[in-house]
Amino acid sequence: MAHVVVSQVKETVKKHEMNCGGDFCEALDKKIEQMIADSVARAKSNDRKTVRSGDV
């Protein structure tokens, strides 16, 4: 599942005067997927069906 817009990530990296490696966006996407899963688990453990900013 794609959570990042590759062109936007590359643009943001470029603003820091850096280049974006070919595998960076895929790794970033996996990291985001794990963050979402962790946030959902935290919300569930607090008996909520809504994920909030405090769950991140």
Secondary structure as UniProt FT lines:
FT   HELIX           6..15
FT   TURN            16..17
FT   TURN            22..23
FT   HELIX           24..45
FT   TURN            46..47
FT   HELIX           53..55
//
